[in-house]
Amino acid sequence: MRFASPAWLLVLLVLLLLAAGYVLLQRRRKRYVVRFSNLQLLASVAPRYPGWRRHVTFGLLLGSLVLLTIGTAQPTSSVRIPRDRATVLLAIDVSPSMIATDVQPTRLAASQAGAKLFLTLLPPQINLGLVTFGGVASLDVAPTTDRAPVATAINDIQLVDSTAIGEAVFTSLDAISDFGRATEAAGNTPPPARIVLMSDGSNNKGRSVADAADAAKRAGVPVSTIAFGTDTGTVDIGGEEIPVPADKATLQSLASETGGTFHTAASAGELRSVYADLGSQIGFTTTRHSISWRFLAAGLLFAFAAAGTSLFWSSRVL
């Protein structure tokens, strides 16, 4: 819980002093009573106090002031609300290293399964496009709210030599820019966008990852990355086992430089939590919501209770 006007909380110090003063006053009253040796005479001439009841009334009144003070400080809580019209470009690595089996059944098959899961996690109002990349990157599906063509394109993925991560980012940015211009032409503001890139991380063709990160940063488009594979992954090429360790450092750097998030998918079992986390980040945004009314309402109830108990027990309001 945070406060929009925290300076009002200083009033709580005054209320603390008030409570301390009340306690001292009660102790002083007890010492004053003990001075009288004839307690029966004192009882006949002194007014009758409600005893413990006055403490209840004071406690309710003090609680009311505390709650009203907190309410005046404007407390807020975080609330998740759906993003409207966001655009997401899903970029999937289709290079030969993605057939390594260190992620079962293969890195590519696991990424396809994860991508299809991702479709179900995104709210339906979010536009989703698909980019595949090997030595070159291609826009297979332009951003759309229709999930069917994206799912079909994911199923139809074919392997392509080499890996051009930088080109995948640039192609995704071009698709986002084109979609934004179309949105502006329709009289709307460009929607927020994000790229989700899945790869084993070894860039060996096209423009550099650093250049792509700079371009994404200038465009204000975060790139969230998922590193598929382990350090011990291999592929069989012509009967020879070729090591293809996952280059996590490259993907982590890309995410960090652009304000995205980095995840690893060393096993297919981890994919659901990874994509659930991404879907939560992209599908919703967190905002602060005022909850002052809760404390103000409770404070008023305490005040009414204090007045009611005082009126009932002593025939006066406080």
Residue pairs with C-beta under 8 A, 6 or more apart in sequence:
1 75
1 76
1 77
1 291
2 75
2 76
2 288
3 9
3 73
3 74
3 75
3 76
4 73
4 74
4 75
4 76
4 288
4 290
5 72
5 73
5 74
6 73
7 73
8 69
8 72
8 73
8 74
9 69
9 70
9 73
11 69
11 72
12 66
12 69
12 70
15 62
15 65
15 66
15 69
18 62
18 65
19 62
22 58
22 62
26 55
33 39
33 42
36 42
50 57
50 313
50 314
53 309
53 313
53 314
54 313
54 314
56 309
57 306
57 309
57 310
57 313
57 318
58 306
60 302
60 303
60 305
60 306
60 309
61 302
61 303
61 306
61 318
63 299
63 302
64 299
64 300
64 301
64 302
64 303
64 305
64 306
65 299
66 299
67 295
67 296
67 298
67 299
67 302
68 295
68 296
68 299
68 300
68 303
70 295
70 299
71 292
71 293
71 294
71 295
71 296
71 299
72 292
72 296
74 290
74 292
75 290
75 291
75 292
75 295
76 288
76 289
76 290
76 291
77 288
77 289
77 291
78 286
78 287
78 288
78 289
79 286
79 287
79 288
79 289
80 280
80 284
80 285
80 286
81 284
81 285
81 286
81 287
82 123
82 125
82 283
82 284
83 123
83 126
83 192
83 282
83 283
83 284
83 285
84 125
84 191
85 125
85 126
85 127
85 183
85 188
85 191
85 192
86 126
86 127
86 191
86 192
86 193
86 194
86 282
86 283
87 126
87 127
87 128
87 129
87 143
87 176
87 179
87 180
87 191
87 192
87 193
87 194
88 122
88 126
88 127
88 128
88 129
88 143
88 193
88 194
88 195
88 196
88 282
89 128
89 129
89 130
89 131
89 143
89 172
89 175
89 176
89 193
89 194
89 195
89 196
90 115
90 118
90 128
90 129
90 130
90 131
90 150
90 196
90 198
91 130
91 131
91 132
91 133
91 137
91 168
91 169
91 171
91 172
91 195
91 196
91 197
91 198
91 199
92 111
92 112
92 115
92 130
92 131
92 132
92 133
92 154
92 157
92 198
92 199
93 108
93 111
93 133
93 134
93 163
93 165
93 168
93 197
93 198
93 199
93 200
93 228
94 108
94 132
94 133
94 134
94 157
94 158
94 159
94 160
95 133
95 134
95 135
95 159
95 160
95 161
95 162
95 163
95 199
95 200
96 159
96 161
96 235
96 237
97 107
97 163
97 200
97 202
97 229
97 233
97 235
97 244
98 106
98 107
98 108
98 111
98 159
98 199
98 200
98 228
99 106
99 107
99 108
99 159
99 235
100 106
100 107
100 200
100 229
100 233
100 234
100 235
100 244
101 107
101 233
102 229
102 230
102 232
102 233
102 234
102 266
103 110
103 228
103 229
103 230
103 233
103 265
103 266
103 267
103 268
104 110
104 267
104 268
105 268
107 200
107 228
107 229
107 233
108 157
108 159
110 228
110 265
110 268
110 271
111 198
111 226
111 228
111 265
112 154
112 155
112 157
113 268
113 271
114 198
114 226
114 265
114 268
114 271
114 274
114 275
115 130
115 154
115 198
116 151
116 154
117 271
117 272
117 275
118 196
118 275
118 278
118 279
119 128
119 147
119 150
119 151
121 275
121 276
121 278
121 279
121 283
122 128
122 279
122 282
122 283
123 283
123 284
124 145
124 147
125 145
126 145
126 282
126 283
127 143
127 144
127 145
127 179
127 191
128 141
128 143
128 144
128 145
128 147
128 150
129 139
129 141
129 142
129 143
129 144
129 150
129 172
129 175
129 179
130 139
130 140
130 141
130 150
130 153
130 154
131 137
131 138
131 139
131 140
131 168
131 171
131 172
131 175
132 138
132 140
132 153
132 157
132 160
133 160
133 163
133 164
133 165
133 167
133 168
133 171
134 159
134 160
134 161
134 162
134 163
134 164
135 160
135 161
135 162
135 163
135 164
135 205
135 206
136 160
136 164
136 167
136 205
136 206
137 164
137 167
137 168
137 170
137 171
137 172
137 206
138 171
139 171
139 174
139 175
140 153
141 149
141 150
141 153
142 175
142 178
142 179
143 175
143 176
143 179
144 150
162 204
162 205
163 199
163 200
163 202
163 203
163 204
163 205
164 203
164 204
164 205
164 206
164 207
165 197
165 199
165 201
165 203
165 209
165 212
165 250
165 251
165 254
166 203
166 206
166 207
166 208
166 209
166 211
166 212
167 205
167 206
167 207
167 212
168 197
168 199
168 212
169 195
169 197
169 209
169 212
169 213
169 215
169 216
169 223
169 254
170 207
170 212
170 215
172 195
172 197
172 221
173 195
173 215
173 216
173 219
173 221
176 193
176 195
176 219
176 221
177 219
179 191
180 190
180 191
180 193
183 189
183 190
183 191
184 190
193 221
194 221
194 222
194 223
194 224
194 260
194 282
195 216
195 221
195 222
195 223
195 224
195 260
196 223
196 224
196 225
196 226
196 278
196 282
197 223
197 224
197 225
197 226
197 251
197 254
198 225
198 226
198 228
198 265
199 225
199 226
199 227
199 228
199 251
200 227
200 228
200 229
200 233
200 244
200 246
200 247
201 225
201 227
201 229
201 246
201 247
201 248
201 249
201 250
201 251
202 244
202 247
202 250
203 209
203 247
203 250
209 250
209 253
209 254
210 257
212 223
212 254
213 223
213 253
213 254
213 257
213 258
214 257
216 222
216 223
216 257
216 258
217 257
217 258
217 259
221 258
222 255
222 258
222 259
222 260
222 261
223 254
223 255
223 258
223 260
224 255
224 260
224 261
224 262
224 263
224 278
224 281
225 251
225 252
225 254
225 255
225 260
225 261
225 262
225 263
226 251
226 263
226 264
226 265
226 274
226 278
227 246
227 247
227 248
227 251
227 252
227 262
227 263
227 264
227 265
228 246
228 265
229 244
229 245
229 246
229 266
230 245
230 246
230 266
231 245
231 246
232 243
232 245
233 243
233 244
233 245
233 246
234 241
234 242
234 243
234 244
235 241
235 242
235 244
236 242
246 264
248 262
248 264
251 262
252 262
254 260
255 261
255 262
256 262
261 277
261 278
261 281
263 274
263 277
263 278
264 270
264 274
265 271
265 274
306 318
307 317
307 318
310 316
310 317
310 318
311 317
